[in-house]
Amino acid sequence: MIRKKVLCSSLILFALLLSKLYSTPHNSASGDDKIVASKLVLIPAHSGEDEEEKKEKNNSFESYLSSLTFAEDSLPMDRPLVESKLRKFFNRFSFKKTGSYDMHKKAETYLPMIAKILKSHGIPEDFKYIPLVESGLSKAVVSSKGAGGYWQFMPATARLYGLRVNGSVDDRKDLVKSTHAAARYLKYLYSEFGNWTLVAAAYNVGGGSLKGSIRRQKKDDYFALKLNNETGSYVYKLVSMKEIIEHPQKHGYSRYADKESETLDKEPKML
């Protein structure tokens, strides 16, 4: 009888111990669940902040793109191809790709003088970037077709606009003389096309060739014309070069980010 009572008491005690043992982990697990749950709530909030930041940066860059101009004319940024091409050349001319400040150094030295000459002929200042795009402001560059000097004149065109090109003298390598000649040529092209963006395209491909494209396609909008790859990219290169020089901090040129480029950019910094 006594043994039965002891056995019953032991079984009851064992049952109580088991009950306590299983209830304790359950409580701990509940606490852990609460901690995990609180962490999961925080993660989406942080993600939301990242998305907001990205959205703000994208909006800021879109605003920057919409402010771009060439020869004081706005670019049609509502066309996806226009934005895509601009981004392409921004990337190509960025510090990440070039790894050099050479063009900024040349720009500081030569562009003020080029701009002054162009202004004296009534040519928009944005055309001062042509020598940077055409020759990298090097007089020694000669193309496979024979174009040479800072402005990459063909010999016949150079002579037509007052430059000497012969066995002993090549005025295409004289920055002052060749810039005056380029200004006269650009002025002539404007009298033919009446639009500065088309003038830039004509400078690259030739007036006759551009007129042929306009006539065949029955449109005179540079951004809508189907042109050869080089000419179709030409204005985008000029705009991109302008932005790289005038707003270097936007394109990775940190050494020039804090400089007041008074001779290169008379406008306040954007963004």
N, C-alpha and C positions, 0 to 999 in steps of 0.2 A: 504493500500500500504506500509506504513511504517512498519506495523507489518510483512508483508511478507519479507521485506528486513532484518529486525532484525532476523527473523526465519532462513532465508537463511544464514545469517552471522554466526548464532549460529551453524547451521549444518556443515558449512565449518570448523569452529574452532574445533568442536567436532571430525570431521574426521581427522584433523591435529594432535590433541592430541592422538587419537587412533593409528595413524600411528607411532608416536614417541614412544608411549608406547610399541608397538609390536616390533619395531626395536631395542630397547635397550637390552632386554633379549637375542635377537638373537646374538647380538655382544658379550655379556657376555658368552653365551654358546660357541661361537666360540673360545673365549679365553680359556675357560675351556678345550675345546677339544684339544687345542694346548698343554696345560699343561699335560693332561692325555697322549697324544700321546708321549710327550717327556719322560714321566716316563716309558711308555711301551718300549721305545727304550733302556732305561737304564737297565731294568730288565734282558733281555736276555744276555746283556753284562756281568752282574754279574754272571748269571748262567753259562756262558761259562767259566769264571774264576774258578768256583767251579769244573766244569767237568775237566778242565785242571789239577787242583790240585789233584783231585782223580786219574786221569790217571797217573800223575807223581808218586804218592805214590804207586800205583799198579805196575808200572814199576820198581820202586825201590825195592819192596818186591820180585817181580819175579826175579830180578837180585840177590838178597840175596839168594833166594831158589836155584838158579842155581849154586851158589858158594859152597853149602854144600857138605861135603865129610864124608866118614867113613873109617878110616884106610887108608887115602890118596886116596881112590877110589871115583870118582864122583858118585852121585846118578842119576838115569835115570829120570830126572825131566820132560822129554817129555811125560811121561806116567801119565795121569790124576789121576789114583789111588794112585800113589806115592805121588803126591802133596797133595791130599786129606787126606791121612793118616798122613802126616807130620803136616799139619795144625791142625788136630785133637789132636795130642799129644802136639803140641805147646800150644794149648788152655788148655789142661788138666794140664800141668805143669806151666802155667803162674801164676803170682802173683795174678791175679784176681780170680783164682780158689783156689790156696793154701793159700793165705793170710799170708804166713810165710816165714822167711828167714832161717829156720833151715837147709835146704839142702846146702845153700851157706856157712853157718858157718861150717858145717861138711866138705864140700869140701875144704875150706881153711885149715882146720886142717889136713885132712887125704890124700887128693889126691896127694900132692907132693911126699909123701913117697911111695904111691902105684905106681905112675908113675915111680919112680926111680927103684923099684923092677922089674916092668914089662920090663923096658928098659934093665936091666941086663940080662934078658932072651930073648931079641930080640922080644918082643911083642909090637905092636903099642900102642901108648899112649892112643888112644881112648877107649881101653878096661878098663881103670881105672874107667869108668862110670858104669861098671857092678854092683859093690856093691851098688851104689846109686839106681839103678833100682831094683836090686834083694831084698835088705834088708833095703834100706834107710840108709846104713852104720850103722846098728844096729846089734850087735852080738847076741841079744836075740831073733831075729825072727826065728821061726820054721814053715815050711810049713805043710800043711795037709798030705803031702807025706813023711815028715820026713827030708826034706832038712833044713840045719841050718847054722847059723853063717853069717859072712859078705858076703861071696860068695855063700851062699846057696848050699853047697855041700851035696849030699846024703852020708850017712855014708860009704857005700862001696867004692864010688869014692874017698872020702876023704882019706880012708886008702890006697887005691891004689896009691895015690900020696904023701904018707908019713905022713899023719896026724893021730894022735891018737884020736880015738873016742871010749870011753868006759864009764863005770859007774862013774868013778872018774875024767877023763880028756876028754876034748873036744877041740882039737886044732882048730876046725872050728871057735871058738870064739877068737882066737889069730890072730889079723890082719896081723902081719908080716908073721907068719907061713902059714896062709891060703892063703895069696897073692902069696907066693912062690909056693905053691901047685897049685893054679889057673894058674899061669904062665906056669908051667910044663904041665898042662892039655891042655891049649890053644895051646902050642907048638906041642903037640901030635896031636891035632885036625887039625892043619895046615898041618902036614905031611900027613894026611888022605885026606884033601879036597883041599889044595893048594889055598885057597881063604879066605880072612879074614872075609868077610861078611857071608860066609857059616860057618866059624868057630864060629862066634857069634850065629848063628841059632842053630848049633850043641851043643853049650854050654847050650842052653836053653832046647832043646828037646832030646838031646842025639845023638851021632854019628850014631848009628845003625838005629835009626828011620829016621834021615835025609837021610841017604844013601838009605833007602827003598823008600822014597818019590822021590828022584832023579831017581832011577831005574824005578819006575812005570811011572813017568811022562816024562821020557826021556829028561830032561832039568836040567841044573845045575846053573840056574840063580835064586838067592834068590828072586828077585823082580817079577819073573814070576811063581815061584812055588806056588802051592796051599797047604798051611800048616794049621795046627790048629790055632785058633785065637790068642793064646798067642805067639806062635813062629812066626806067620805071622806079628805080631806087634812088635816083639822084637827089631829088628834093628832100627825101627822108634823111639822106646822109647829111645834107646841109643843115636841116633843122636839128638833127641829133648832135652834130658838131657844135652848133651854136649853143645848145643847152649844156653840153659837156664843158665848154669854155666858160660860159656865163654863170652856171650853177654847178660848180665842180663837186660840192658836198653831196649833191643828190646822186652822184654816180661814182662815189668811192674815192675821189681825189681829196683826201683829208688835209693834205698839206696846204691846199688852197681854200679850204672851207672857211677860214676866218679872215681871209684877205678881202679888203675892199677893192674890188677890181674896177677902180674909177675910170680907167681908160678903156676898159672892155665892156663895161655894163653900167649904164647910167640909171637903170631902173632898180628899185628896191628888191631885196632878195625875196623870192617867192616861198610860200609855205613855211 
